[in-house]
Amino acid sequence: MFNIYVNETGNVALSGRFDASQVESATKVLNPIQKSVYVDFKDLDYISSAGLGILIMTQKRLAETGNSLTLINVNKMIRDIFHIARFDLIFKIE
Amino acid sequence: MTSLDDVFDFLGLYMAAHNIEASVAYSVNLAVEEFFTNMVKYSPENHNDIIISLSMESHGLTVSLVDSDVEPFDVTQTGDVDTAKLLHERKVGGLGIHLVKQMVDSVSYEYVNRHSKITFTKNLGK
């Protein structure tokens, strides 16, 4: 089960399992974002390269206008994935 | 196996039954997803089920995925991703297999009688 939504503060929240079958639903939520936002990983259990790919495409698009995604509440296993992919150099993780 | 949900359900049951630690389970889930989606991507016209097998051995888990009636595609020969590139230079392609190679302990590929077989091992407690 995966869920992605823009919460009441205008930031993005993820939960569950962000795998290759969730590309379409995630793209629908992330594509309209035009400004810097936080992405809350608190309830996210898993992410694969498909999820990382969508996040980096969004980060690239936002960077063109001086904006970015900042990731918060990232658990250790997912933080390790970001480290192996060297995405921890591309995303600010708080 | 025909869908990712089926795959994760199957893996989850197996790993719960064998008390596999969460970080090992994450690596196995990721490796299976990346290889499974790779097989589907490179043989989109093939509607045969992909057969996934797991076995617990003394060193840890051995997992294999077999796709039948396909052309060869040796994932072990895919190039490494340059993860040092800056944001605007980063490409997504190849990232999944790169991650898997870092997270499991061995990956091998066999192609016999139009069957592609990927086998990987994941040591326990690593």
Backbone of each chain as ProteinMPNN parsed JSONL, in Angstrom:
{"seq_chain_A": "MFNIYVNETGNVALSGRFDASQVESATKVLNPIQKSVYVDFKDLDYISSAGLGILIMTQKRLAETGNSLTLINVNKMIRDIFHIARFDLIFKIE", "coords_chain_A": {"N_chain_A": [[0.858, -1.193, 0.0], [0.604, 2.164, -0.912], [0.847, 5.653, -0.392], [0.585, 9.018, -1.416], [0.483, 12.433, -0.837], [-0.439, 15.94, -0.785], [-0.099, 17.742, 2.083], [-1.845, 19.644, 4.703], [-0.182, 21.783, 5.133], [0.969, 22.29, 2.758], [3.081, 20.772, 2.115], [4.651, 17.625, 1.09], [3.621, 14.307, 1.766], [4.604, 10.946, 2.266], [3.702, 7.49, 2.321], [3.981, 3.995, 3.187], [4.784, 1.665, 0.607], [6.909, 2.551, -1.85], [7.087, 1.637, -4.832], [7.806, 0.318, -8.166], [5.284, 0.183, -9.285], [3.971, 2.431, -8.519], [4.535, 4.701, -9.861], [2.928, 6.309, -11.544], [0.914, 7.412, -9.844], [2.48, 8.872, -8.072], [3.733, 10.687, -9.767], [1.593, 12.243, -10.596], [1.035, 13.744, -8.31], [3.461, 15.033, -7.766], [4.217, 16.452, -10.076], [2.708, 18.928, -10.389], [3.913, 20.595, -8.502], [5.594, 23.591, -7.81], [7.268, 25.03, -6.206], [9.665, 25.265, -3.474], [9.46, 22.526, -1.279], [8.861, 20.475, 1.648], [9.4, 16.966, 1.908], [7.866, 14.475, 3.534], [9.042, 11.606, 4.971], [8.199, 10.023, 7.008], [6.313, 7.912, 7.343], [7.052, 6.201, 5.377], [7.974, 3.075, 4.188], [9.548, 1.84, 2.326], [11.536, 2.27, -0.599], [12.271, 2.104, -4.045], [14.383, 2.04, -7.022], [12.668, 3.137, -8.855], [11.041, 4.937, -7.449], [13.039, 6.648, -6.507], [13.837, 7.682, -8.927], [11.665, 9.286, -9.747], [11.706, 11.222, -7.768], [14.186, 12.439, -8.259], [13.829, 13.472, -10.807], [11.91, 15.384, -10.262], [13.366, 17.002, -8.526], [15.336, 17.97, -10.279], [13.748, 19.45, -12.069], [12.66, 21.419, -10.348], [15.004, 22.692, -9.583], [15.663, 24.25, -11.725], [14.31, 26.599, -11.361], [15.354, 27.531, -9.076], [14.392, 26.227, -6.855], [13.666, 23.501, -4.496], [13.384, 20.069, -3.271], [13.16, 19.124, 0.101], [14.032, 16.546, 2.224], [12.493, 14.932, 4.938], [12.458, 13.212, 8.146], [13.573, 10.676, 7.45], [14.017, 7.228, 7.466], [16.552, 4.876, 8.735], [17.172, 2.749, 6.943], [16.239, 3.643, 4.462], [17.688, 5.955, 4.285], [20.196, 4.845, 3.967], [19.936, 3.795, 1.382], [19.741, 6.148, -0.099], [22.287, 7.061, 0.379], [23.927, 5.116, -0.868], [23.173, 5.502, -3.501], [24.192, 7.946, -3.773], [22.494, 10.031, -3.558], [22.237, 11.521, -1.374], [23.845, 13.631, -1.697], [22.515, 15.222, -3.365], [19.991, 15.749, -2.477], [18.732, 17.671, 0.208], [18.7, 16.371, 3.365], [16.919, 16.267, 6.24]], "CA_chain_A": [[0.0, 0.0, 0.0], [1.392, 3.39, -1.0], [0.041, 6.865, -0.479], [1.316, 10.278, -1.539], [-0.483, 13.527, -0.874], [0.004, 17.25, -0.295], [-0.816, 17.922, 3.347], [-2.474, 20.948, 4.951], [0.846, 22.839, 5.121], [1.486, 22.431, 1.392], [4.206, 19.858, 1.927], [4.278, 16.307, 0.577], [3.816, 13.189, 2.693], [4.628, 9.628, 1.636], [3.588, 6.37, 3.254], [3.899, 2.65, 2.615], [5.825, 1.098, -0.248], [7.032, 3.333, -3.081], [7.743, 0.741, -5.785], [7.663, 0.675, -9.585], [3.878, 0.264, -9.68], [3.394, 3.672, -7.996], [5.109, 5.821, -10.605], [1.885, 7.194, -12.076], [0.251, 8.171, -8.776], [3.438, 9.84, -7.519], [3.956, 11.734, -10.771], [0.416, 13.131, -10.576], [1.124, 14.651, -7.159], [4.701, 15.825, -7.771], [4.373, 17.317, -11.267], [2.197, 20.302, -10.248], [4.649, 21.376, -7.499], [6.419, 24.609, -8.467], [8.099, 25.749, -5.23], [10.368, 24.401, -2.521], [8.584, 21.893, -0.279], [9.389, 19.341, 2.392], [8.782, 15.669, 1.641], [7.917, 13.761, 4.804], [9.223, 10.159, 4.784], [7.976, 9.376, 8.316], [5.568, 6.658, 7.243], [7.478, 5.453, 4.192], [8.701, 1.869, 4.598], [10.387, 1.252, 1.265], [11.595, 2.972, -1.884], [13.17, 1.441, -4.995], [14.94, 2.995, -7.98], [11.565, 3.824, -9.539], [10.698, 6.079, -6.605], [14.167, 7.592, -6.531], [13.843, 8.326, -10.241], [10.66, 10.353, -9.77], [12.174, 12.306, -6.898], [15.289, 13.194, -8.866], [13.27, 14.253, -11.919], [11.261, 16.549, -9.651], [14.435, 17.874, -8.022], [15.937, 18.623, -11.456], [12.795, 20.446, -12.582], [12.579, 22.539, -9.405], [16.295, 23.391, -9.543], [15.695, 25.226, -12.828], [13.753, 27.86, -10.868], [15.963, 27.821, -7.778], [13.647, 25.568, -5.777], [14.153, 22.144, -4.225], [12.713, 19.22, -2.282], [13.939, 18.774, 1.291], [13.462, 15.307, 2.754], [12.517, 14.9, 6.413], [12.048, 11.971, 8.826], [13.975, 9.532, 6.622], [14.532, 6.174, 8.355], [17.945, 4.501, 8.454], [17.312, 1.9, 5.747], [16.057, 4.475, 3.269], [18.851, 6.857, 4.249], [21.302, 4.052, 3.392], [19.708, 3.72, -0.074], [20.123, 7.464, -0.635], [23.741, 7.163, 0.454], [24.513, 4.256, -1.906], [22.9, 6.156, -4.792], [24.788, 9.282, -3.628], [21.426, 11.031, -3.615], [22.363, 12.396, -0.198], [24.562, 14.828, -2.147], [21.615, 15.945, -4.27], [18.841, 16.188, -1.676], [18.952, 18.02, 1.607], [17.95, 15.444, 4.217], [16.93, 16.807, 7.614]], "C_chain_A": [[0.894, 1.243, 0.0], [0.438, 4.568, -1.047], [0.969, 8.074, -0.584], [0.293, 11.387, -1.633], [0.186, 14.823, -0.405], [-0.803, 17.538, 0.967], [-1.269, 19.376, 3.541], [-1.465, 22.094, 4.95], [1.448, 23.039, 3.732], [2.69, 21.557, 1.114], [3.7, 18.46, 1.53], [4.525, 15.246, 1.642], [3.714, 11.879, 1.921], [4.382, 8.573, 2.698], [3.549, 5.056, 2.497], [5.079, 2.288, 1.743], [5.843, 1.795, -1.61], [7.818, 2.482, -4.086], [7.387, 1.135, -7.216], [6.204, 0.781, -10.03], [3.226, 1.575, -9.236], [3.85, 4.916, -8.752], [4.02, 6.819, -11.035], [1.247, 8.039, -10.973], [1.197, 9.221, -8.186], [3.658, 10.999, -8.493], [2.809, 12.748, -10.756], [0.492, 14.149, -9.442], [2.341, 15.574, -7.271], [4.791, 16.795, -8.948], [3.819, 18.737, -11.093], [3.002, 21.173, -9.282], [5.636, 22.313, -8.195], [7.357, 25.329, -7.509], [8.792, 24.75, -4.304], [9.383, 23.834, -1.505], [9.385, 20.84, 0.486], [8.669, 18.084, 1.91], [8.98, 14.813, 2.887], [7.931, 12.243, 4.565], [8.824, 9.365, 6.035], [7.311, 8.011, 8.196], [5.927, 5.855, 5.995], [8.356, 4.278, 4.632], [9.757, 1.454, 3.581], [10.371, 2.163, 0.05], [12.597, 2.235, -2.767], [13.663, 2.489, -5.994], [13.845, 3.746, -8.728], [11.155, 5.073, -8.762], [11.798, 7.121, -6.591], [14.177, 8.371, -7.839], [12.856, 9.481, -10.318], [11.12, 11.532, -8.916], [13.277, 13.115, -7.567], [14.796, 13.996, -10.072], [12.599, 15.525, -11.388], [12.311, 17.538, -9.152], [15.1, 18.642, -9.178], [15.037, 19.747, -11.97], [12.739, 21.66, -11.664], [13.868, 23.355, -9.388], [16.385, 24.456, -10.64], [15.146, 26.587, -12.399], [14.27, 28.19, -9.466], [15.232, 27.212, -6.601], [14.17, 24.146, -5.558], [13.2, 21.393, -3.295], [13.673, 19.025, -1.112], [13.261, 17.583, 1.945], [13.573, 15.3, 4.272], [12.035, 13.543, 6.924], [12.362, 10.718, 8.012], [14.569, 8.451, 7.529], [15.893, 5.671, 7.885], [18.082, 3.69, 7.164], [17.181, 2.723, 4.466], [17.2, 5.474, 3.14], [20.057, 6.132, 3.637], [21.169, 3.957, 1.862], [20.133, 5.051, -0.72], [21.646, 7.613, -0.647], [24.405, 6.34, -0.655], [24.333, 4.899, -3.284], [23.592, 7.526, -4.881], [23.734, 10.377, -3.801], [21.482, 11.94, -2.389], [23.193, 13.64, -0.524], [23.651, 15.755, -2.951], [20.389, 16.479, -3.529], [19.33, 16.627, -0.293], [18.075, 17.085, 2.437], [18.063, 15.932, 5.653], [16.421, 15.773, 8.601]], "O_chain_A": [[1.817, 1.358, 0.806], [-0.632, 4.502, -1.653], [2.005, 8.137, 0.078], [-0.656, 11.3, -2.412], [1.217, 14.809, 0.268], [-2.033, 17.577, 0.933], [-1.096, 20.218, 2.661], [-1.847, 23.253, 4.785], [2.34, 23.869, 3.555], [3.256, 21.589, 0.021], [2.51, 18.158, 1.618], [5.537, 15.292, 2.343], [2.862, 11.717, 1.047], [4.799, 8.733, 3.845], [3.146, 4.997, 1.336], [6.23, 2.563, 2.085], [4.92, 1.649, -2.411], [9.041, 2.585, -4.184], [6.746, 2.16, -7.445], [5.918, 1.407, -11.05], [2.057, 1.814, -9.54], [3.584, 6.043, -8.333], [4.191, 8.03, -10.896], [1.061, 9.244, -11.143], [0.771, 10.323, -7.842], [3.757, 12.155, -8.08], [3.027, 13.952, -10.888], [0.059, 15.291, -9.601], [2.268, 16.751, -6.918], [5.391, 17.862, -8.815], [4.42, 19.678, -11.612], [2.792, 22.385, -9.246], [6.412, 21.891, -9.053], [8.161, 26.154, -7.941], [8.531, 23.548, -4.354], [8.572, 24.566, -0.938], [10.434, 20.38, 0.036], [7.492, 18.124, 1.552], [10.105, 14.47, 3.251], [6.977, 11.673, 4.035], [9.083, 8.164, 6.111], [7.706, 7.062, 8.874], [5.198, 4.943, 5.604], [9.342, 4.454, 5.348], [10.739, 0.798, 3.926], [9.346, 2.752, -0.293], [13.644, 1.794, -2.294], [13.396, 3.68, -5.836], [14.064, 4.868, -9.186], [10.946, 6.136, -9.347], [11.535, 8.322, -6.653], [14.484, 9.563, -7.863], [13.163, 10.531, -10.883], [10.947, 12.691, -9.292], [13.302, 14.341, -7.456], [15.298, 15.09, -10.33], [12.708, 16.596, -11.985], [12.174, 18.749, -9.326], [15.387, 19.832, -9.05], [15.503, 20.847, -12.266], [12.766, 22.797, -12.133], [13.832, 24.571, -9.2], [17.102, 25.446, -10.493], [15.474, 27.61, -13.001], [13.698, 29.021, -8.761], [15.432, 27.635, -5.462], [14.998, 23.65, -6.322], [12.343, 21.981, -2.634], [14.864, 18.788, -1.315], [12.055, 17.607, 2.192], [14.623, 15.624, 4.826], [11.308, 12.824, 6.239], [11.533, 9.815, 7.897], [15.511, 8.716, 8.276], [16.338, 5.991, 6.783], [19.005, 3.92, 6.382], [17.925, 2.518, 3.507], [17.631, 5.801, 2.034], [20.835, 6.724, 2.888], [22.164, 4.031, 1.141], [20.798, 5.065, -1.755], [22.218, 8.211, -1.558], [25.337, 6.812, -1.305], [25.23, 4.846, -4.125], [23.578, 8.174, -5.927], [24.058, 11.512, -4.151], [20.854, 12.998, -2.364], [23.243, 14.584, 0.263], [23.976, 16.919, -3.185], [19.824, 17.51, -3.892], [20.23, 16.018, 0.286], [16.862, 17.016, 2.238], [19.156, 16.003, 6.214], [16.357, 16.043, 9.8]]}, "seq_chain_B": "MTSLDDVFDFLGLYMAAHNIEASVAYSVNLAVEEFFTNMVKYSPENHNDIIISLSMESHGLTVSLVDSDVEPFDVTQTGDVDTAKLLHERKVGGLGIHLVKQMVDSVSYEYVNRHSKITFTKNLGK", "coords_chain_B": {"N_chain_B": [[4.732, -15.436, -11.185], [3.107, -12.398, -11.697], [2.551, -9.763, -11.029], [3.783, -6.888, -9.199], [2.678, -6.598, -6.634], [1.9, -9.221, -6.024], [4.425, -10.352, -5.942], [5.666, -9.018, -3.753], [3.958, -9.816, -1.692], [4.451, -12.575, -1.629], [7.218, -12.618, -1.014], [7.171, -11.342, 1.461], [5.727, -13.129, 3.095], [7.444, -15.333, 3.081], [9.784, -14.285, 4.255], [8.884, -13.459, 6.736], [8.191, -15.907, 7.839], [10.68, -16.997, 8.164], [11.891, -15.362, 9.932], [13.477, -13.179, 9.03], [15.732, -10.518, 9.261], [14.96, -6.976, 9.275], [16.557, -5.202, 7.672], [17.878, -6.934, 5.973], [15.707, -8.068, 4.7], [14.79, -5.802, 3.359], [16.822, -5.401, 1.464], [16.564, -7.749, -0.044], [13.937, -7.529, -1.012], [14.254, -5.221, -2.589], [16.19, -6.054, -4.468], [14.824, -8.141, -5.762], [12.61, -6.732, -6.802], [13.909, -4.925, -8.581], [15.195, -6.664, -10.415], [12.997, -8.14, -11.345], [11.346, -6.137, -12.525], [13.096, -5.331, -14.461], [13.239, -7.623, -16.063], [10.609, -7.709, -17.031], [10.545, -5.29, -18.402], [12.414, -5.659, -20.458], [11.346, -7.705, -21.93], [8.682, -7.122, -23.022], [6.66, -8.214, -24.576], [6.354, -10.722, -23.73], [4.336, -12.979, -22.073], [4.656, -14.91, -20.221], [4.79, -16.294, -16.92], [7.062, -15.076, -14.446], [9.3, -16.949, -12.637], [9.95, -17.135, -9.244], [12.237, -18.114, -6.82], [13.15, -18.962, -3.489], [15.688, -19.877, -1.205], [16.787, -20.954, 1.961], [19.974, -21.033, 3.165], [23.131, -22.103, 4.621], [24.756, -19.814, 4.668], [23.012, -17.779, 4.228], [20.414, -16.225, 2.363], [19.422, -17.537, -0.806], [18.334, -16.45, -3.881], [16.385, -16.82, -6.796], [15.402, -15.782, -10.079], [13.476, -16.655, -12.822], [12.935, -16.302, -16.22], [11.099, -17.235, -19.065], [11.429, -18.258, -22.515], [12.748, -16.032, -23.761], [14.953, -13.426, -25.039], [18.529, -13.251, -24.483], [19.681, -11.346, -21.677], [22.074, -10.071, -19.907], [22.267, -9.061, -16.781], [24.401, -8.745, -15.114], [26.363, -7.66, -16.581], [25.848, -5.035, -17.011], [26.712, -1.574, -17.169], [28.435, 0.372, -14.65], [26.904, 2.937, -12.661], [27.625, 6.372, -12.685], [27.782, 7.729, -9.804], [28.779, 10.019, -8.804], [28.157, 12.211, -10.223], [26.799, 15.511, -10.743], [23.601, 17.065, -9.948], [22.272, 17.982, -12.387], [23.422, 16.373, -14.234], [22.789, 13.816, -13.619], [21.442, 10.635, -14.428], [18.616, 8.418, -14.586], [18.521, 5.819, -15.498], [19.711, 2.506, -15.088], [20.221, 2.754, -12.419], [18.863, 1.114, -10.55], [19.937, -1.525, -10.812], [22.534, -0.943, -10.162], [22.224, -0.203, -7.446], [21.381, -2.666, -6.405], [23.63, -4.293, -6.799], [25.311, -3.245, -4.909], [24.042, -3.953, -2.59], [23.542, -6.677, -2.269], [25.188, -9.913, -1.937], [26.21, -11.533, -3.967], [25.798, -11.833, -7.513], [24.574, -13.669, -10.223], [24.291, -14.825, -13.642], [22.524, -16.872, -15.916], [21.934, -18.327, -19.122], [19.986, -20.5, -20.724], [18.582, -22.603, -23.129], [16.713, -20.642, -23.991], [15.889, -19.656, -21.56], [16.172, -17.218, -19.132], [18.065, -16.799, -16.261], [18.462, -15.295, -13.195], [20.442, -15.226, -10.369], [20.826, -14.437, -6.989], [22.638, -13.849, -3.913], [22.171, -13.249, -0.452], [23.73, -12.512, 2.415], [23.026, -13.282, 5.852], [22.529, -11.044, 8.561], [23.933, -8.868, 7.636]], "CA_chain_B": [[4.476, -14.102, -10.656], [2.759, -11.486, -12.775], [2.481, -8.37, -10.6], [4.659, -6.579, -8.071], [1.994, -6.871, -5.369], [2.044, -10.666, -5.785], [5.826, -10.606, -5.604], [5.932, -8.564, -2.382], [3.207, -10.688, -0.769], [5.188, -13.836, -1.562], [8.47, -12.386, -0.285], [6.839, -10.996, 2.846], [5.359, -14.354, 3.809], [8.645, -16.166, 3.236], [10.748, -13.691, 5.179], [8.296, -13.496, 8.082], [8.262, -17.294, 8.307], [12.068, -17.308, 8.498], [12.399, -14.315, 10.853], [14.559, -12.435, 8.382], [15.871, -9.169, 9.819], [14.341, -5.977, 8.393], [17.462, -4.629, 6.672], [18.113, -7.992, 4.977], [14.459, -8.155, 3.935], [14.737, -4.651, 2.457], [17.741, -5.656, 0.347], [15.998, -8.821, -0.885], [12.79, -6.937, -1.714], [14.74, -4.292, -3.606], [16.847, -6.811, -5.539], [13.808, -8.855, -6.549], [11.847, -5.747, -7.598], [14.715, -4.382, -9.685], [15.393, -7.701, -11.432], [11.678, -8.469, -11.894], [10.906, -5.067, -13.433], [14.022, -5.374, -15.591], [12.808, -8.723, -16.943], [9.356, -7.294, -17.689], [10.867, -4.179, -19.299], [13.162, -6.092, -21.639], [10.555, -8.675, -22.706], [7.305, -6.68, -22.786], [5.694, -9.028, -25.324], [6.322, -12.063, -23.127], [3.311, -13.053, -21.033], [4.919, -16.029, -19.316], [5.085, -15.921, -15.535], [8.448, -15.127, -13.968], [9.313, -17.852, -11.473], [10.864, -16.659, -8.197], [12.488, -19.154, -5.813], [14.035, -18.576, -2.394], [16.093, -20.98, -0.327], [17.611, -20.567, 3.102], [21.143, -21.899, 3.251], [23.934, -21.812, 5.814], [25.299, -18.453, 4.61], [21.935, -16.797, 4.121], [19.361, -16.497, 1.382], [19.705, -17.583, -2.237], [17.082, -16.126, -4.572], [16.529, -16.852, -8.251], [14.259, -15.378, -10.912], [13.611, -17.288, -14.134], [11.996, -15.858, -17.25], [11.223, -18.229, -20.131], [11.185, -17.86, -23.908], [13.207, -14.64, -23.913], [16.304, -13.198, -25.533], [19.438, -13.074, -23.34], [20.038, -10.01, -21.179], [22.885, -10.359, -18.735], [22.288, -7.864, -15.926], [25.693, -8.592, -14.436], [27.273, -6.949, -17.486], [25.446, -3.632, -17.183], [27.751, -0.654, -16.703], [28.199, 1.038, -13.378], [26.38, 4.296, -12.735], [28.519, 7.345, -12.063], [26.969, 8.389, -8.775], [29.418, 11.268, -8.363], [27.722, 13.325, -11.071], [25.939, 16.506, -10.119], [22.172, 16.891, -10.206], [21.817, 18.155, -13.762], [24.027, 15.34, -15.082], [22.38, 12.489, -13.173], [20.41, 9.937, -15.177], [17.965, 7.426, -13.749], [18.742, 4.481, -16.05], [20.791, 1.696, -14.524], [20.389, 2.971, -10.986], [18.346, -0.022, -9.782], [20.901, -2.629, -10.811], [23.682, -0.435, -9.393], [21.883, -0.331, -6.023], [21.346, -4.084, -6.04], [25.004, -4.811, -6.737], [25.907, -2.792, -3.646], [23.282, -4.394, -1.416], [23.548, -8.132, -2.102], [26.562, -10.414, -1.829], [26.655, -12.034, -5.272], [24.76, -11.894, -8.556], [25.047, -14.417, -11.394], [23.307, -14.909, -14.725], [22.651, -18.011, -16.831], [20.947, -18.34, -20.22], [19.973, -21.858, -21.271], [17.317, -22.961, -23.797], [15.849, -19.447, -23.99], [15.507, -19.292, -20.193], [17.085, -16.32, -18.419], [18.011, -17.036, -14.816], [19.29, -14.434, -12.348], [20.536, -15.739, -8.995], [21.627, -13.61, -6.083], [22.685, -14.302, -2.524], [22.22, -12.196, 0.566], [24.124, -13.062, 3.71], [22.235, -12.796, 6.985], [23.273, -10.23, 9.515], [24.791, -7.904, 6.952]], "C_chain_B": [[4.171, -13.149, -11.808], [2.694, -10.029, -12.327], [3.373, -8.147, -9.385], [3.983, -6.846, -6.725], [2.101, -8.353, -5.016], [3.449, -10.993, -5.304], [6.098, -10.215, -4.146], [5.174, -9.4, -1.351], [3.968, -11.989, -0.539], [6.464, -13.673, -0.726], [8.197, -12.119, 1.199], [6.506, -12.228, 3.672], [6.597, -15.204, 4.088], [9.558, -15.582, 4.316], [10.202, -13.611, 6.606], [8.425, -14.9, 8.667], [9.679, -17.661, 8.745], [12.723, -16.234, 9.38], [13.582, -13.549, 10.272], [14.556, -10.998, 8.894], [15.471, -8.108, 8.779], [15.294, -5.447, 7.319], [17.809, -5.651, 5.584], [16.881, -8.11, 4.076], [14.355, -6.996, 2.934], [15.616, -4.903, 1.229], [17.168, -6.706, -0.609], [14.807, -8.278, -1.676], [13.259, -6.047, -2.865], [15.357, -5.056, -4.784], [15.811, -7.517, -6.411], [13.006, -7.871, -7.402], [12.652, -5.27, -8.802], [14.913, -5.428, -10.788], [14.076, -8.045, -12.124], [11.25, -7.405, -12.912], [11.817, -4.99, -14.658], [13.61, -6.456, -16.585], [11.543, -8.325, -17.716], [9.651, -6.222, -18.743], [11.531, -4.665, -20.591], [12.454, -7.177, -22.437], [9.078, -8.328, -22.579], [6.256, -7.532, -23.497], [5.509, -10.415, -24.709], [5.304, -12.087, -21.984], [3.498, -14.255, -20.111], [5.187, -15.504, -17.905], [6.592, -15.956, -15.288], [8.439, -15.952, -12.675], [10.383, -17.382, -10.481], [11.007, -17.758, -7.143], [13.426, -18.613, -4.748], [14.451, -19.827, -1.646], [17.022, -20.448, 0.759], [18.762, -21.542, 3.204], [22.02, -21.432, 4.405], [24.432, -20.361, 5.835], [24.211, -17.392, 4.624], [20.93, -17.213, 3.061], [19.921, -16.563, -0.039], [18.366, -17.409, -2.952], [17.323, -16.203, -6.075], [15.233, -16.413, -8.919], [14.492, -15.968, -12.299], [12.507, -16.783, -15.052], [12.196, -16.778, -18.448], [10.838, -17.654, -21.49], [11.535, -16.393, -24.152], [14.594, -14.606, -24.549], [17.234, -13.002, -24.322], [19.614, -11.603, -22.965], [20.756, -10.195, -19.851], [23.025, -9.1, -17.871], [23.631, -7.67, -15.239], [26.688, -7.807, -15.292], [26.875, -5.487, -17.708], [26.507, -2.727, -16.554], [27.398, -0.031, -15.369], [27.684, 2.455, -13.612], [27.372, 5.23, -12.061], [27.725, 8.168, -11.056], [27.589, 9.692, -8.287], [28.948, 12.464, -9.183], [26.782, 14.267, -10.326], [24.501, 16.337, -10.606], [21.816, 16.955, -11.686], [22.386, 17.093, -14.705], [23.489, 13.95, -14.756], [21.284, 11.928, -14.062], [19.867, 8.808, -14.308], [18.304, 6.007, -14.214], [19.915, 3.771, -15.403], [20.956, 1.819, -13.025], [19.972, 1.75, -10.164], [19.35, -1.153, -9.682], [22.16, -2.216, -10.04], [23.42, -0.583, -7.89], [21.961, -1.783, -5.577], [22.754, -4.639, -5.882], [25.704, -4.407, -5.444], [25.265, -3.465, -2.435], [23.206, -5.903, -1.228], [24.992, -8.627, -2.202], [27.093, -11.05, -3.104], [25.483, -12.014, -6.231], [25.337, -12.692, -9.721], [23.913, -14.548, -12.403], [23.59, -16.146, -15.566], [21.588, -17.877, -17.919], [21.041, -19.699, -20.903], [18.598, -22.118, -21.876], [16.27, -21.845, -23.725], [15.268, -19.117, -22.601], [16.59, -18.389, -19.61], [16.943, -16.567, -16.933], [18.999, -16.116, -14.107], [19.272, -15.037, -10.948], [21.351, -14.766, -8.164], [21.608, -14.195, -4.682], [22.738, -13.086, -1.608], [22.554, -12.85, 1.895], [23.246, -12.492, 4.812], [23.133, -11.972, 7.9], [24.219, -9.257, 8.87], [23.939, -6.771, 6.429]], "O_chain_B": [[4.912, -13.108, -12.79], [2.775, -9.134, -13.168], [3.68, -9.078, -8.64], [4.643, -7.273, -5.777], [2.358, -8.708, -3.866], [3.644, -11.793, -4.39], [6.689, -10.99, -3.394], [5.686, -9.662, -0.263], [4.111, -12.448, 0.595], [6.75, -14.485, 0.154], [8.911, -12.613, 2.072], [6.949, -12.357, 4.813], [6.772, -15.726, 5.189], [10.043, -16.306, 5.186], [10.963, -13.686, 7.571], [8.731, -15.061, 9.848], [9.862, -18.532, 9.595], [13.942, -16.208, 9.549], [14.572, -13.306, 10.963], [13.512, -10.348, 8.953], [15.622, -8.311, 7.574], [14.883, -5.261, 6.174], [18.009, -5.29, 4.424], [16.996, -8.236, 2.857], [13.894, -7.18, 1.808], [15.202, -4.651, 0.098], [17.274, -6.57, -1.828], [14.684, -8.538, -2.873], [12.726, -6.114, -3.973], [15.086, -4.749, -5.945], [15.902, -7.499, -7.639], [12.747, -8.13, -8.577], [12.133, -5.218, -9.917], [14.807, -5.103, -11.97], [14.038, -8.223, -13.342], [10.841, -7.734, -14.025], [11.376, -4.632, -15.751], [13.628, -6.238, -17.796], [11.434, -8.581, -18.915], [9.083, -6.24, -19.835], [11.251, -4.154, -21.675], [12.916, -7.537, -23.52], [8.295, -9.139, -22.085], [5.1, -7.574, -23.078], [4.63, -11.178, -25.11], [5.405, -11.304, -21.04], [2.615, -14.582, -19.318], [5.736, -14.418, -17.724], [7.304, -16.779, -15.864], [7.671, -15.681, -11.752], [11.557, -17.249, -10.827], [10.01, -18.271, -6.636], [14.378, -17.896, -5.053], [13.647, -20.743, -1.473], [17.904, -19.625, 0.516], [18.548, -22.749, 3.318], [21.683, -20.467, 5.091], [24.518, -19.751, 6.901], [24.459, -16.242, 4.989], [20.637, -18.396, 2.886], [20.773, -15.763, -0.426], [17.398, -18.117, -2.674], [18.337, -15.714, -6.574], [14.134, -16.633, -8.409], [15.564, -15.806, -12.881], [11.323, -16.827, -14.721], [13.332, -17.075, -18.815], [10.048, -16.717, -21.601], [10.731, -15.623, -24.676], [15.306, -15.609, -24.591], [16.767, -12.627, -23.247], [19.685, -10.732, -23.832], [20.136, -10.44, -18.816], [23.798, -8.196, -18.189], [23.966, -6.56, -14.829], [27.719, -7.348, -14.8], [27.499, -4.786, -18.505], [27.116, -3.072, -15.541], [26.228, 0.081, -15.002], [27.989, 3.085, -14.625], [27.899, 4.921, -10.992], [27.086, 9.162, -11.402], [27.005, 10.391, -7.459], [29.298, 13.604, -8.876], [26.07, 13.866, -9.405], [24.221, 15.58, -11.535], [21.127, 16.069, -12.191], [21.907, 16.926, -15.826], [23.703, 13.008, -15.519], [20.329, 12.622, -14.412], [20.552, 8.304, -13.417], [18.364, 5.091, -13.394], [20.977, 4.358, -15.196], [21.736, 1.084, -12.418], [20.644, 1.39, -9.198], [19.591, -1.683, -8.597], [22.773, -3.033, -9.353], [24.292, -1.036, -7.148], [22.521, -2.1, -4.528], [23.033, -5.373, -4.934], [26.573, -5.121, -4.943], [25.879, -3.54, -1.37], [22.845, -6.371, -0.147], [25.901, -7.857, -2.511], [28.306, -11.101, -3.305], [24.328, -12.156, -5.829], [26.456, -12.43, -10.16], [22.738, -14.401, -12.066], [24.741, -16.438, -15.892], [20.489, -17.381, -17.673], [22.029, -20.014, -21.566], [17.574, -21.887, -21.233], [15.099, -22.088, -23.436], [14.281, -18.391, -22.49], [17.769, -18.742, -19.594], [15.835, -16.548, -16.398], [20.2, -16.144, -14.372], [18.205, -15.324, -10.406], [22.424, -14.324, -8.574], [20.695, -14.932, -4.307], [23.283, -12.04, -1.961], [21.774, -13.636, 2.434], [22.778, -11.357, 4.72], [24.341, -12.194, 7.984], [25.209, -8.853, 9.482], [24.46, -5.84, 5.815]]}, "name": "protein", "num_of_chains": 2, "seq": "MFNIYVNETGNVALSGRFDASQVESATKVLNPIQKSVYVDFKDLDYISSAGLGILIMTQKRLAETGNSLTLINVNKMIRDIFHIARFDLIFKIEMTSLDDVFDFLGLYMAAHNIEASVAYSVNLAVEEFFTNMVKYSPENHNDIIISLSMESHGLTVSLVDSDVEPFDVTQTGDVDTAKLLHERKVGGLGIHLVKQMVDSVSYEYVNRHSKITFTKNLGK"}
